[in-house]
Amino acid sequence: VQVVADLGARVDWSKGNVRVTAAVPASKKATAAQLKSSATRVAEGNLKKLLSRLAADGGMYAIPAGGAELAALVKRAQVIAAGPVSGGRYQVVLQLILPRATEAKTGAQAPASGQRFVEPDPAQVRTFPPLPPTPEAGLLTPPDARGPFTGLIVDTRGLHVRTAMSPRLLDAALRDVYNGAHASAEYAEDVGVVGYMGSIQAALKNPRVGARPLVVRAVGVADAHRACPVVSLEDARRFLEDPGAGKVSATCAVCFVIDSLAARDAAPAPP
C-alpha cells in the first residue's frame, strides 16, 4: 500500500484501489449537499494530481498521463463516505478502482493466474533486437531442468528496466506471465510485487525466491516506461506450466535483475 500524504491518498496496488480523502470548512450557511459537492471537487482535484504522478508507474493498470482520458477516469470515482468531522469541517472519501491495461493495446488476451500456457497466434508474437550475452550465463536455469521451482529471477540487464510499484512480466505475445493481480495482497503489501537486484548472484541470495528459483533472461521490454520486461515464449511456458508457479506468484517470489543496481550488487574484486 502506497500512502501519498500531501494528497490525502492511499493506493492499494495489489487491488488497484485508490482512495482520496478531502475536507472543506463546514460553513453554517451551506447545505449538506453543497458541502459534499465542494469537498468532492477538492478530492477529484487531488485524485487527478495523484493519477498524473502515478501514470509512469501504472504497471498493469491503464493510467492516462493527462488530457480528456485522465479527466474521464477521475469522473469514474465514487464517494464512499461523506459527513462532518471534527474541526468544523466536512469530509468525503473518494474511491476509484483503477482499470487494468487493456488487452486491446496488444491484441492479445492475458492468461489468468494458474492457467496453463497456450500457444499464441503467430501474428501476435513480437520480435525484439538481440541482447548481448548476460555476464552470468552460467547461472541461467538449463532448458532441461525441471521444477517445482521456488521463485523466478529474470535477468533484464541491457534493457535498462526501471523499478515500478506494480510491474508486469509478459511473454513475447505481450500476455501477462506475472503481475500483482496474481499475488496475495498480504505478500504484495509486505514485500512488494517484485524484488530488484543488480546481479543474478545477488538475486539467488534473496530469501524471497527460495532455494531453487527458475532463472531466465529477458528478451525485451513492453512499455515506454521500461517497467515491464518480456521473456520468450519458451521461458513463459516453463514458468506457467511449472507446478510451483501458483505459489511463486501468490507469494511474490519474483526478482528482476536490473542495470541500475549492477554496481551495488557487483561481486567484490579478488584480493
C-alpha positions in Angstrom: 0.0 0.0 0.0 1.3 3.4 -1.0 0.4 6.5 1.0 0.6 9.9 -0.6 0.1 12.2 2.4 0.1 15.5 0.6 -2.9 14.5 -1.4 -4.7 12.5 1.3 -4.4 9.4 -0.8 -3.9 5.7 -0.3 -3.1 3.3 -3.2 -3.5 -0.4 -2.8 -1.6 -1.6 -5.9 -2.5 -5.3 -5.3 -6.2 -4.5 -5.8 -6.0 -1.4 -7.9 -7.9 0.5 -5.3 -7.3 4.3 -4.8 -8.9 6.3 -2.0 -8.6 10.1 -1.6 -9.9 11.9 1.5 -10.6 15.6 1.3 -12.3 18.1 3.7 -13.6 21.7 3.4 -14.7 24.2 6.1 -18.3 23.4 7.1 -20.0 26.8 6.6 -23.2 27.1 8.6 -24.8 28.8 5.5 -24.1 25.8 3.3 -26.4 22.8 3.0 -25.0 19.2 3.3 -25.4 18.8 -0.4 -23.3 21.9 -1.1 -20.6 20.9 1.3 -20.5 17.4 -0.2 -20.2 18.9 -3.7 -17.4 21.2 -2.6 -15.4 18.6 -0.8 -15.9 16.2 -3.8 -14.4 18.8 -6.1 -11.3 19.1 -3.9 -11.0 15.3 -3.7 -11.3 15.0 -7.5 -8.6 17.6 -8.0 -6.3 15.7 -5.7 -7.2 12.4 -7.4 -6.3 14.0 -10.8 -2.9 15.2 -9.4 -2.3 11.7 -7.9 -3.0 9.9 -11.1 -0.7 12.2 -13.1 2.1 11.2 -10.7 1.3 7.5 -10.9 0.9 7.3 -14.7 4.6 6.4 -15.1 4.4 3.6 -12.5 1.0 2.3 -13.6 2.4 -1.1 -14.5 -0.6 -3.4 -15.1 -3.1 -0.6 -14.7 -4.1 1.8 -17.5 -3.5 5.3 -16.0 -3.5 8.1 -18.6 -1.0 10.8 -18.1 -3.4 13.7 -18.8 -6.0 15.1 -21.1 -9.6 14.0 -21.6 -8.8 10.4 -20.8 -7.5 11.3 -17.3 -10.5 13.6 -16.7 -12.8 10.8 -17.6 -11.1 8.4 -15.3 -11.4 10.8 -12.4 -15.1 11.1 -13.0 -15.5 7.4 -12.5 -14.5 7.7 -8.9 -17.3 7.3 -6.3 -17.9 8.9 -3.0 -18.0 6.1 -0.4 -18.2 8.2 2.7 -19.3 11.8 3.4 -20.1 13.8 6.5 -19.0 16.3 9.1 -15.7 15.7 11.0 -14.0 17.3 13.9 -12.6 20.8 13.5 -15.8 22.2 11.8 -15.1 20.5 8.5 -17.0 18.4 6.1 -15.1 15.4 4.6 -15.6 13.0 1.7 -13.7 9.8 0.8 -13.5 9.2 -2.9 -12.7 5.7 -4.3 -11.5 4.7 -7.7 -10.8 1.2 -9.0 -8.0 1.5 -11.5 -8.7 -0.1 -14.9 -6.4 -2.8 -16.0 -4.2 -2.1 -19.0 -6.5 -3.0 -21.9 -5.5 -6.1 -23.9 -6.8 -4.2 -26.9 -3.5 -2.4 -26.9 -1.7 -5.7 -27.7 -4.5 -7.6 -29.4 -3.9 -10.5 -27.1 -5.6 -12.0 -24.1 -3.7 -12.4 -20.8 -3.7 -15.9 -19.4 -5.2 -16.0 -15.9 -3.0 -16.9 -12.9 -2.7 -20.7 -12.7 -3.7 -21.2 -16.3 -1.6 -23.4 -18.5 0.4 -21.8 -21.3 -1.5 -21.6 -24.6 0.3 -21.2 -27.9 -0.5 -17.7 -29.2 -1.5 -16.7 -32.7 1.9 -16.3 -34.5 0.7 -12.9 -35.7 0.7 -11.7 -32.1 4.2 -12.7 -31.3 6.7 -9.8 -31.2 10.3 -10.0 -32.1 13.0 -8.0 -30.3 16.6 -7.0 -31.1 19.1 -9.5 -29.8 20.7 -8.6 -26.5 24.4 -9.1 -25.6 25.0 -12.3 -23.6 24.5 -12.0 -19.9 27.8 -12.0 -17.9 26.2 -14.6 -15.6 25.0 -17.0 -18.4 26.2 -20.0 -16.3 23.6 -19.2 -13.7 20.6 -19.4 -16.0 18.5 -22.4 -15.5 19.3 -25.1 -18.1 16.5 -25.8 -20.6 16.1 -29.4 -19.4 15.8 -28.5 -15.7 12.5 -29.5 -14.1 10.7 -28.0 -11.2 8.9 -27.3 -9.0 10.8 -24.0 -8.8 10.6 -21.9 -5.6 10.9 -18.5 -7.3 11.5 -16.7 -10.6 14.6 -14.5 -11.4 14.5 -12.5 -14.7 17.8 -11.0 -15.9 16.8 -7.8 -17.7 20.3 -6.2 -17.9 20.8 -4.4 -21.2 17.2 -3.3 -21.3 17.5 -0.6 -18.6 14.3 -1.7 -16.9 13.1 0.7 -14.3 11.7 0.0 -10.9 7.9 0.4 -10.5 5.2 -0.1 -7.8 3.3 -2.6 -9.9 5.4 -4.1 -12.8 4.3 -6.8 -15.1 6.2 -9.7 -16.7 5.0 -10.6 -20.2 5.7 -13.2 -22.9 6.6 -12.4 -26.5 3.0 -12.2 -27.4 2.6 -9.5 -24.7 0.5 -11.6 -22.5 0.8 -11.5 -18.7 3.1 -14.1 -17.2 3.1 -12.5 -13.8 1.7 -9.3 -12.2 0.4 -8.1 -8.9 -3.1 -9.3 -9.6 -1.7 -12.9 -9.2 -0.2 -12.1 -5.8 -1.6 -12.4 -2.3 -2.5 -8.9 -1.1 -0.7 -9.6 2.1 2.6 -10.5 0.4 2.3 -7.7 -2.2 1.9 -5.2 0.7 4.7 -6.7 2.8 7.4 -7.4 0.2 6.3 -5.7 -3.0 5.3 -7.3 -6.3 8.9 -7.7 -7.4 12.3 -7.5 -5.8 15.0 -5.7 -7.7 18.6 -6.8 -7.7 21.8 -6.0 -9.6 23.1 -9.4 -10.4 21.8 -13.0 -10.6 24.2 -14.0 -7.9 22.7 -11.4 -5.6 19.2 -12.4 -6.5 19.9 -16.0 -5.7 20.7 -14.9 -2.2 17.4 -13.1 -1.8 15.2 -15.2 0.5 12.1 -14.3 -1.5 13.0 -16.6 -4.4 13.7 -19.6 -2.2 16.4 -22.3 -2.7 15.6 -23.3 -6.3 14.3 -20.5 -8.5 13.9 -20.5 -12.2 16.4 -18.1 -13.7 15.8 -16.8 -17.2 16.9 -14.0 -19.5 14.5 -11.2 -20.7 14.3 -10.7 -24.4 12.8 -7.2 -24.5 10.7 -4.6 -22.7 7.0 -4.0 -23.4 6.3 -0.4 -22.3 7.6 3.1 -22.8 8.3 3.5 -19.1 10.5 0.3 -19.3 8.9 -1.3 -16.2 7.6 -4.4 -17.8 10.1 -6.9 -19.2 9.3 -9.6 -21.7 10.5 -13.2 -21.7 10.5 -15.7 -24.5 7.5 -17.9 -25.2 9.6 -20.9 -24.1 10.5 -19.4 -20.8 6.9 -18.2 -20.2 5.8 -21.8 -20.8 8.4 -23.2 -18.4 7.2 -20.9 -15.7 3.4 -21.1 -16.2 3.4 -24.9 -16.5 5.7 -25.5 -13.5 3.8 -27.0 -10.5 5.3 -24.3 -8.3 4.2 -21.3 -10.4 1.0 -20.7 -8.4 2.8 -20.4 -5.1 5.6 -18.3 -6.7 3.0 -15.8 -8.0 1.0 -15.8 -4.8 4.0 -15.1 -2.6 5.7 -12.5 -4.9 8.7 -14.8 -5.2 10.0 -12.9 -8.2 13.2 -10.8 -8.7 14.2 -8.6 -11.7 17.9 -8.1 -12.2 18.3 -4.5 -13.5 21.2 -2.4 -14.8 20.8 0.5 -12.3 21.7 -1.8 -9.4 24.6 -3.6 -11.0 27.3 -1.6 -9.2 25.6 -2.1 -5.9 25.5 -5.9 -6.3 28.7 -6.4 -8.2 30.9 -9.2 -6.8 33.9 -7.9 -4.9 37.2 -7.9 -6.7 39.6 -10.7 -5.7 42.4 -9.6 -3.4 
